[in-house]
């Protein structure tokens, strides 16, 4: 059935949308929707209503549940506006947490107290403050659109206080413990070195290509990353222009990467036509991109075997930042190297690095670098 509608100007900056549903039991039925904003906004809302009606997706606001709304919001808004990884994260939170908690509640009956109880319960269930803050942000954004789409008069999440931010605990092992990691016999030896001495993120390292390395000046360009997207598998994602950066790598790391490239070429020849040449620095044996979770599992097994249980692969990035700040490198330079959006984030995250750490770090780095540059010589000492 084809539906028709029109826009009527009201007082001030508002319009009335009128959609004709035809005759129901002999009586003409219409949908009336008030929209604040200009005529363009009202026209967009009219188009959305007509689309829902023509595709059988329109639901009377009084009968729409929170679960149904969140699902449709994610489908209609998320598909065109969110990155794949963000969409997957939102979908998981809605499916695993929000829908079971209050998905059957009518959208128009949702109250701030229910949302506050939800967030309080999630903290009791063991979720971190930061995770619950993320839940709050997702829900607030979804309900904000419900207000814009005239499904709610106000946003109930406005009256809910999210958990206060807490400084994340940065776990940095002693440098002597790092020597045990570097001496360990592992297939990820060069990869771990790259993480420790560049501060690159897991996805950035797995997405690193040989063409991103400038051998002459030792510069590594961070321009793409690997993501594991539900339903899509491993995908390559270009870094946003503002998030791309260049990292000068230590000379010993560049030398090791050259040796790693020669070894990889031999593996490529062994596989022949079966090798998937993605030009990756750290692919799987057959050249295909590595799954990020697999790397994390291998790293966990490694540190557990060395008595460093609790250290995550991401902590290699924290180690790198701690070393730089401990050597009195300016926070602004560290921010650029890590790819932080603001210097405040860098300073707040690594506030544990104090001036009295500098001499200790400098002394231990001498030993650490000696082991890396001259491994055979250092073992004989």
N, C-alpha and C positions, 0 to 999 in steps of 0.2 A: 504494500500500500504506500502511495506517495503522500507525504505530509507537506503542509505549507505553513509558513509563519511570517511574521513581520515584526518590525521594531517601532515602538511608539516613544516619542520624546516625553520625558517627565520633567519636573522642576529640578533646577540645579544640574549637576553632572550625573544624571541617572537616566536610564532607559527602561522601558517595559517590553519584554519579549512576549509575544503571543503566538502560540503554536496551535493550529486547528487540528484536532484529532478526528474530526468528522462527527457523525451522529452515533450515539450509544444509547440503545433502547429509546430511540425517537428523540433524544435530546442532544443538542450540539454540545460537544465537550472540548474544552480548551485548556492548555497549560499556560499559566502566567508566571513569569519569572522576572524579578526586578534585578537590574544590573547597575552597579556603580562604575563610572568611568565614561570614556568617550564612545562614539558610535562604532568605532572599529572593534572595541572590546565587546560591545553588545552583539555585533555581527558574528564574532567568533563564537560566542556562547550560543547563538541561534544555530549556527552550523553544527556545533557539537550536539545539541539537543536533537536536531533533525537526523543526524547520523545515527545516534543511539536508537531513535524510534524506528528508523528504516531497517536497522540491523537487529532489532529485537533485544536491545541491550538496555533500554530505558527502564528504570525502576523508580517508583514513587519514593521520594525522600523519606516519607514516614515508614516505609517498609524495608529500607536499605540497612543491612547489618554492617557492623564495623569490618568484619571479615570480608564481606563482598566488596565493600568500598575500597579497602586496602588492596585487594587483588586487582580491581579495575584501575585504581590509581596507578599502581605499579605498571600495569599493562599500557595504559593510555599516556601517562606522563613519563614513566621510566624508560620505555623503549626508545624514545626519541631524545631524551635529555641526559641520560646517565651513561657513564662508561660501563663496559661489560662487567668489570670486576665490582664496581659499585652496585650495579643492578643485582648481581648475584648475592652480594652482601645484604642488600635490602630484602631480597626475596627470602633469604634464609632466616633473617630476623622475624619477618612477618609470619612465615610458615611455622617456624619452630617455637616462637615465643608469644607473639602478639595474638595470633588467631586462636591458639588454645586458651589464652588467658581471658580475652574478652571479645572474641570474634563473633559470638552469637548475640551480642548486645546491639540493639538498634542504634544506628549512628546518631540519631537525634536524641537518644537517651544517654549518650556517653557523658560522664561527669568527671571533673577534675579529680575527685576523690578516688575514682577507680584507677585513674592513671597513676596517681601518687602511690596507691597501694601496690600497683604492678611494679613500679620502680623499686619500692622498698623491698618487695618480695624477691626481686631479682638480685638485690644485694645480699639478702639472706641466703639465696641459693648459691652464692659464691661468685657471682659475676663481679668484675672489678668496677670501680667508679667510672673509669674511662669507658668501659663497655656499656654501662647503663646510660652514660651521657650520650653515647652514640644511638642507643635505642630511643632516647628522648628526642634527639635531633631528627631521626627518621620519622617518628610519629608526629612531631610538631610540623614538619614539612608537609606530610600527607594531609593533616587536618587543616593546614593553611590553605591548601588548594580546595578543600571541601567548603571553606568559607568563601573563597573566590568564586566557586561554582554554584554558590547559593544553596548548598546542601545543609549548611550550618550557619546559624546567626553569628556565632563567635567560636573561637578556637579554645577548647577546654584545656589544651596543653599549655596555654599562656599562663594559667594559674598554678601550674605544677613546677616545683623547684627541682631541677636536676641535681644529682650529687655534685658537690663542690669538687673542683679539680684538685688532684693530688699529684705531687711530683713523683713521676715514675722512678722506681728504684733501678739504678744502673749498676749491673753486676759486671765488674771488670776483674778478671783473674790477675794474680801477680804475674809479672813478666817472666819469672822463673817457670811458672806453669805453662806459659806460652811456648817456652823452649821444648817442653814435652810434646806439645801439639805439633810443632814444626819438625820434631825428630821422628814422629810416628810414621809408620809405613802405611800410607793410605792413598787410594786412587785420586783423592781430592787434594793432594798436597799443594799443587800450584794454585788451584782454585782458592783454597783457604788463605794462602799467602796473598793472593790478589785482594781478598776481602779485608785482611788485616792491614794491608799497606796502601789501600786506596779508599776504603770506607764505602765502597759501592754496596748497594742493596742486593739481596739474593736474586731478584728478578732481573736486575741490571747486569749482573755477572753472567747469568745464564743466557742473556740476550746479546752479550758482547760478541762482535764479529772481528775477524782478523783485520778487515778493512777499517775498523774503528781505532786501530793502533798505529800511531806514527812512530816508526822505528828510529827515525833520525833524532827527534827531540824527546822521545819517551813519553809522548802525550797519548792518553786514552780518552776517547770521546764517548760520552754516555748519551746515546741517542735513541736507544730502543730497549725494551724489556720483554721478558717472557711472563705470560700469565696463564694460569690454569683455570679456564672458565667452564663452569658446569654446562654440559650439553654441547660444548664446542671443543673441549680438549685444550691442548697447548696452542696458544696464539701468540704472535709477535705484535707488540704494540709500540708505535713510535712515541717517544717522550714528547710531551707538549713543548713547544718552542721555548717557553720560559723556564722549563725544568731541565733542559739540556745543559751539559757542562763538560769542561775539559779538565782532566786530572793528570798532573805530572807524576809519573810512577818512578820509584827508586830505580837506579841503574841495575841493581842486582835482580829486581823483579823483571825488568825488560829482558835481561839475559836469560832468565829462566823461562820466560814466555817464548823466546826464540827456540830454545831447546825443546819446549813442549810442542811447538809448531812442527818441528822436524819429526818428532815421534808420531804426531798425529798424521802426518803425510804418509808415514809407513803403514799405519793402520788403514788409511784410505786405500792405499794400493792393494792391501790384503783383501779388502772387501770388494774391490772392483766396482762393477756397475751397480751393486746392491747398496753402495754407500750413499746416504742422503746428504749431499753437499749443501749445507745451509750457511757455510762460511763461518760457523760458530767456533769460538775459542774453547768452550767447555760443553761439547755435545755429549750424547751417549756414544757408545762404541760404534754404532752404525751411522753416526752423524746426525741423528734426529735430536730435537731439543729435549733436554732433561726436564722432568717434572720437578717443580720446586719442592714439593713435599718429600720427594725421594732424597734430595740433597739434605734436607733438614733431618730426616731419619738417620742417614749415614753419619752426619755430624754428631747427632745425639749419641749414637752408639760409640763413636770415637771418644768423645769427652767423658762418657760414662766409664769407659775402659781405663781412662787416665785419672779417674777420681775427681773429675770436674763436673759432676752431675749438676744439672740446673743451668749450665751455660748453653745458650741458644746460638744458632748461626748468626742471628741478627746482632748478637753481642760482639761479634768481630768488628762491626761498624762502631760500636761504642768504644771498643779498645782503640781503634784508630783515632777517634776524636780525642780520647783521653791522652794518648801519646802526643798528639799535636799540641793540645793546650798545655800539657805538662812541659813541653819544650818551649813554651812562651810564644807559640804562634798566635797571631792576632785572631780574635774570635770571628772577625769578619772574613778572614781567609778560610777558616775552618768551615764557616757557614757555606761559602761558595763551593768548597770541596765536597761537602756532604750533600749539597743541593737542598738545604733548608730554605723555606720560604722567607723566613725572617731571622735576624740575628738574635732576637729575643728568644726564639725557640732554642737556638744553639746554647745561649747563656743559661737559660732555665734548665735545660736538660743536663748540662754538664757542670752544674754549680758545685759538684763534689770535687772538681779539680782545683786544688789550692796551690798557692805559690810554693809551699814547702815540699810539694811533690816533685818539683822540677829537677832538683839535683839528683834525687833517687832515680827518676826516669832516665835522665841523661847517662848515669853510670851503668844502668842495666841495659840500655840500648846499645852501648858499646859492645857488650858481650853478645847480645842478640844479633847484631849486624855481623859481627865477626863469624858467628856460627853459620849465618846465611851465605856470606860471601866466600868463606873458606871452610866449608863443612868438615873436610878431612883434617885440616890443621887444628881446628878447634877441639876435635874429639881426642886429639893426642895430648892435650894439655892436662 
